[in-house]
Amino acid sequence: MPDNQHNQVNLNARPTEVGAPAFLWALVGLMALIELPLTLSDAGWIGSNEWRMNVFLLGAFWPPLVSDGIIPLYTGQKVLMFLTHAFLHGNFAHFAMNSVVLLALGKGISSVYGASKTIILLALSAIVGAATFWLLTSSSGPMIGASGAVFGLLGLWQARDYRQRRALGQSLQPVMSGIAGLIAINLVLYFALNGGIAWEAHLGGWLVGWISAWTLASRSAK
């Protein structure tokens, strides 16, 4: 006879999730719905090559709108642009790079903190990233991209590693090396792109993530 004690199935156990959770795919899908038509219009396949700039006018973060008394194009633009800029990208490669990192890191973060707190982290990182860009930049041009939100995930990931290593008495060198690597990458991209990288937004998003490691619960109920 079979040993029932060893053949019981835990009906309450959750299956191991494969791939990124649905809410992250939904965010990437929304960004794709915006980027794909713009990529096609840039290539001359649909619409006109003015589509991207028109979308930027409506959704990008424009520093002069905050401080120079410029009249917004629609009600609430001065506030909404702190978040809407994160759904826009400069080209398909920019979108793809942010999406890959968002899905990869977001999966790990959401498995620990849950979907709602991960979404809050992404939103706060994007908003604070835009605010930091406004405070530190001298540019009057638009700022776009989900990089601030992505750097929020990076900051939280590195802060968790830092806390765990300190608690276990392990070396902090890997964390410091990772932070130094992020700084180096930003410097290289800044000079390679002739200043065309919003490092200020990266910094703001990363700080939100780092601080969140101390302010969020260690684990969310699933």
N, C-alpha and C positions, 0 to 999 in steps of 0.2 A: 504493500500500500504506500502511496506517496506521503511524504512527511508534510502535512499541511502547514506546520510551523515554519518550514523553510520555503513554502511555495505561496505564501501570502503576498498579495500585491498592495502596495501603499497607494490607495486611491487618492489621497490628499497630496501626493508628491507632484510637483510641477515638472513637466518635461524640460529638459535643458534647451534653452533658446538657441537656435542656430541663426547666425547673422544678426544684423542690427535690428532693434525693435521697430515696430510700425511707425511710431511717432517721428523717429529720425528719418525714415524713408519718406514720410509725408513732408517734412521740412525740405529735404533734398528735392522731392518732386515739385514742390511749390517754386523753389529756385530754378529748377529745370524748365518749368512752364514759362518763366520769365526769360531765361537765358537763351533757350533754343530758338525762339522766333527772332531774337536780336542777332544771334549768330548767323541765321539764314539771311536776315536783312543786310548784315555787314557784307555777306558774300554776294549780295545782289540777286538772290533767288526769290525773295519776296519783299514786298513793301519798299522802303527806301532806306538809304544809309543814315537818315536822320532819326530813325526810330530809337536807337540807343541813347542819343543825347536827349531826346524828348522824355524818355523814361527817367534818365538821370535828373532832369529838371524837376520831375515830380517826386522822386523817391530818394535821391542821393542826399548825403549830409552836406549842407552848404554852410560853412562857418559864417559868411557875411549875414545870413538870415538871423543868426543869433544875436549879433552885436552891432550890426551896422544900420539897423532900422530899415532894411529892405522889405518891401511888401511881399508877403508869400503869395504863391499862385492859388492856394486854396486854404480854407479854414483848417487850422490844426497842423499845417505843414511844419511849423517851427518845432512842434513837439514830436509829431510822428516820424520825422526824418531821423531822430535819434535811434529808431528801430528799423525803419524801412530800408535804410542803406544796406543792412546786412543781407537782404534778399537780392541785391543787385551785384553784378560782376563786370569786370572790364572786358572779358572775352571768355570763350568756352574753357580754355586751359585754367584760367583763374577759378572759374566755377568748379571744374573737375577736381582741382587740388584741394579746395576747401571742403568739398563734399566727401572726398575719400577720408580725410582726417576727421571730419565730423562724424562719419559713420563708425570709423574704427575706434576713436576715443570715446565717443558718445555711448557706444555699446557697453564698454567697461564701466563708465561712470554711472550709467543708468541702472546697471545690475546691482550697484551698491546703494545708490541714493533714490532710485525710482524715477519714473518718467516725469512727474510733476516738478520735482526739485531740479532735475536736469534741464527742463524747459525754462524754469526760473533762472537758473545759472546762465544759460545761453542768452536769455533776454537781458539780464543785468550786465553781462559781459559786453554785449553789443552796445547797450546804452552808455555804460561808463566808458567804453572804448571811444565812442563818439565824443563824449564830453572831454575826455583827455586829449583827443585830437584837437578839439576846439581851443582848449586851454594852452596847448603847447605849439600849435602850428602857426606859421606865418602865411600859409597858403590861403587863397580865396577860392580855390577850385574845389570840385566835388570830391567827397570821400565815399567809396563804396566797397562792399565785400563783407563776407562772413568771418573774416580773419579775427576780428576782435572777439567774437563768440568762440571761435576755435581755440584761441589763446586762453580763454577762460577755462576750457577743458584741460589744456596743457598745464595751466597754473594749479588747478585742483589736483591733477594727477601727480605733479611733482611735489606738492605740499603733503599729500598723503604718504608718498614715499619717504619724504623727509621726517614726518612724524613717526612713522613705523620704524624707521632706522634708529631714530633717537631713543625710542622706547625699548628697542632690543639691544641698544649699545653698539650698533653696527656703524661702519664708516659712512660719512655723509658725502664722500667724494663723488659717487655716481650722480647724486642729485646736483651738486655744484657743477659737475661737468656738463650735465644736461642743460642747466641754466646758461652756462657759458656758451654752449652750442647754439642755443636760441639767440643769444645776443650776437654771436658771430654770423649766423645766417641772416639776421636782420641787417647787419652792417654790410655784408656782401651784396644783398639785394638792393640796399639803399644806393650804393655806389654803382652797381651794375645797371640799375634802372634810372639813374640820374635823379635820385630823390623821389621817384615815383612809387614809394611804398609808405603806407601809413603806419610807421612804427609806433606812433603815439597811441593809435587805437589798439595795437598789439599789446603795448605796455598796460593800458587801462584794463583790457580784458584779462590779461594774465594776473594782475593784482586782485581782481575780483575772484578769480579762481583760487588763488593762494589763500586769501582771507577766508574763503568759503570752507576750506578744510577745517577751520576752527569754529565756524558758525553753524554749519549744517550738522544734522544728526549723523552719527557714524554709520548708521544703516537704516534704511527706510523699510517699513513693513510692506511686504509683497502681497 
